[in-house]
Amino acid sequence: MERRKINIAVVEDNGMARIHMRNHLVDMGFMDVACYSHGRDLKRDMKVRQIDLILMDFHLGDHKNGVEVMQELGREKLLSHTTSLIFVTSDRLPLIIGQIVDIHPDDLVIKPYTIKILEKTIINTLTIRKHCLPILKNMDEKKYEKAMVQLQELSDSNTLPKSRTALLKLKARLLLKLERFEEAIQLYQSVLDSAANVIWAKWGLIHAQYLMGKIDISEDLLKDMLGAHLTNDKACEWLARICVGRQEYEEAEEYIDLIKESSLSMAAAKLKAYVYQLQNKTEKAIDLLEKKRINNKHIREKHAELSLELARCYLTIAESKQPNERAKPIQVARFLIGSAGRGYLEENLVLKRDYANILAAILENDQDKAMNLLEQADLKEFTVADVPTMTDAIKAWASVGDEKRAAELLFQSEEKMRDTEDLTEKTISSMVIKQREEEMGARRPRALKFNKEGLQLHSQQRYEESVDYFYQAYLLFPKEAAFGLNLLQGLIESEVSEHKEAKTLRIFNELDKRDLNNANRKRLNEIGRRISANKEAFLLEGDEDDDIWNSIKK
């Protein structure tokens, strides 16, 4: 490990502390050290350069705190497994330490620290990173089976005898990714049998039990953690999420009420607001968000985000009223949208603001303005949008009559929800997606409509145009084999290897594994013969070495 080649990012709002930290690192032999006063600049740089180690403070002045920055980087896919994280903070409060531990940093240094402690922590973290780098790279590529084999080999070699805990944590994460929940439960339980108060193992055990479907066991474990300083708030959030999953909204509200309003994280505050709205307690949701907004008036990103959440509440009120009674709530919503838009906004908040304006225009029945704003918003980078913003976009496109675009965004929002690491954000995402699905109607009738339009185009030999309609039908209702076969037929007739997220060979492979009736099996076999006869037209890079091609070659 050559120190001069390690890229380090220091995120610290205090100018003197930032300079001292950089000087210490240079004295240790680290030459590539970039410094940031807040997460926004860090995020911008991480879009264009790889960072090996982040040294993160918790409090970052009038910006999002360090935990929120790391969560946002993860949400926007800017944080890879190969980037190590050390928190350096003066906070000793259980609430703060608990939030830091929740995002699984590699280590934690409490200020004031000695140079010796700082150097030892950094070197230990980078040593583990060096030995685990092939494993972490495979995790970035979602090759979890391969990563697990490499991790087992590393553990057996005893190369890192003093890093057993770090390797156990990594193994537990991989077991969860591989959905080997029983093994994960055994791992966490073995750690707790040795030391009953290991907090990461406690939460891991609850998570593994929950993912395995043993929700009652998770619930009992969580109730045992209520009342303790370090675990109460997170346990309440967990229990509220479980209640939301059961549609027990009153019980969910009761659990979130056990968290002091001043201690509510942004995600927990939004969850509480959505729980209120699902019980038609919109005024309570507004009151909560307004208090949080006032309390965060000096933290620009949070103030803007809360303003837009409030605007969404007022737009919901406007939608529930007759057209001639909507003016006042829309006026309040527009004031809040304008308040959020003053000054610099991050890309995700720009999109949130744009779609709030679009929904306001739709409620005002100004279709031309809404369509113009939609076309402008559609040119922006949409991958940074969170799921609630995506569902606003779904509502907007459906309202102007573009059901195909709305259906595609619905699929993308579900994909994003599945990839979401933060469990509270995931619960919120599932709530807003369910709401949009209910508004749009049942999936199968909508899929049948797209399929019918695709068949009409296909019969006119407009194959390339038909593909997108078959694609939308398949996304909406993949269980219907006919939709997949029609999509595959359209791709074959168009002689294309992929359409958006649909890969010709992968769809064939997925359908081949199904229990098809005789007619569908005969049709699939005929498609397979056509693919084999024109193999080069449908191969993508990597397919030659994949099992995908083997099923077609049979």
Summary of the structure (lengths in Angstrom):
residues: 554
radius of gyration: 25.7
end to end distance: 48.4
largest distance: 75.7
contacts: 1758
relative contact order: 0.04
helix: 70%
strand: 5%
